[in-house]
Amino acid sequence: MANLLMIESWLQSTGLMLPPLLHDAGHRYVLVTRDPGLYRLPDGAPHPVLALAAEVVVAETNDDAALLAAAREVAGREHAAGRPVDGVLTTCDYYLPAVAHVAEGLGLPGAPADVLRTATRKHLVRHALAAGGVPDVPFAVASTWDQARKEAASLGYPLVVKPVDMNSGTGVAKVADEAGLAVAFAAATGPERNTRDQPLERLALLERVLDGPEYSVESVTRDGVTRVLGITAKSVAEPGVEAGTGFVESGHLFPAPLAPDERDAIERHVVAVLAAVGLTHGISHTEVRLTAAGPRLIELNPRQGGGYVFELVRLVTGYNPLQVLVDLSLGREPVPGPSAATSAAVAFLLAPADGVVREVRGAERLADDDRVVGHETPSPGREVRPGDNNERIGHVLVADPTGHAAKGWADALVAGLDVRVDAAVLAR
């Protein structure tokens, strides 16, 4: 049995699944959080990360010095009780550098804190690739509107605009011209704090648009050696450039149907990206597009894949990325469990319009379908709106034990769901 510190958590997806995994494995964890009240389910019940914690310690997790002091105090108490702290982890992107800082301070396994600070800042990753000679997309960073206009004119439209320090695809927009750039720049640099009340740098990353299919690569790096667990094909609902709205991942398929030379090129590129950033320890979820010039980075995430990618990988390879996260936090070599499928896929349910859900037709068929591993649909009364990945309203996850039909099954099952939305209610 291991004794762990968990510093904050996501509320959904990995945040829901890691606590029971730890509990079922006989591990114990102390949750360190600045706000226990955040961890509630939609029905008001305690979130699993709160309910399954051996202890909840309230500390200012947004201040490295205060957090490390609290972690040392907890570690001292645990050691005195005969339960030394064995590792520190989180499922929340925003606290990855903090976890690395605490691990360094306590002498526990982890990546260097300065590397995690780079890896969680999109513009710093681009600079690291440039310094390391890794082929990359043309980009620029802008802190003012005048700078953004000049850089955009130099790069040429269309462009992708991103905040440099928001998680995943939050705030990412594709723009066709200066008018669209103005909207996207304001959205990227306007917010002063993220959803965890951490200050934002308020910088916009401008990138040339990459053409080609999108993939994500799930990797494990230990002692500086990277092993690729597999590649996921990603379906992305891209807006028209005139819309100036975000990219939404509408589905994932694992393993990706790639030719051997394509797979090799993607894997080599991701290994080079991780080396350029300096990541020597940890699990990573790296998103790329396979362009005519070869693989190019979309973004690096130094954590397990969200959006149920971790579950697809587990079903097919036997490697549970959440278990890998735990193993790496303990300094252990991850090992696979049994696999259950040849292919697995998830399709997401997206809101058809702004409004309030009146009903979802067709959902009753999912519970009795043997192909379905898991599913979620929105309850009546829920407010929904099209947007980025944070606004997806449900999913259907399927596994094909012997073939490669998973994606077709998942897409068909989601297409069979009819979400009825009352737009007038939300407008009032």
Secondary structure, DSSP 8 states (H G I E B T S, - for coil): --EEEEE---SSTHHHHHHHHHHHTT-EEEEEES-GGG-B-TTS-B-HHHHT-SEEEE--TTSHHHHHHHHHHHHHHHHHTT----EEE-S-GGGHHHHHHHHHHHT-S---HHHHHHHT-HHHHHHHHHHHT-----EEEESSHHHHHHHHHHH-SSEEEEESSSSTTTT-EEESSHHHHHHHHHHHHS-SB-TTS-B----EEEEE---S-EEEEEEEEETTEEEEEEEEEEEEE---TTT----EEEEEEES----HHHHHHHHHHHHHHHHHHT--SEEEEEEEEEETTEEEEEEEESS--TTTHHHHHHHHHS--HHHHHHHHHTT----------SEEEEEEE--SSSEEEEEEETGGGGGG-TTEEEEE---TT-EE---SGGG--EEEEEEESSSS-HHHHHHHHHHT-EEEEEHHHHH-
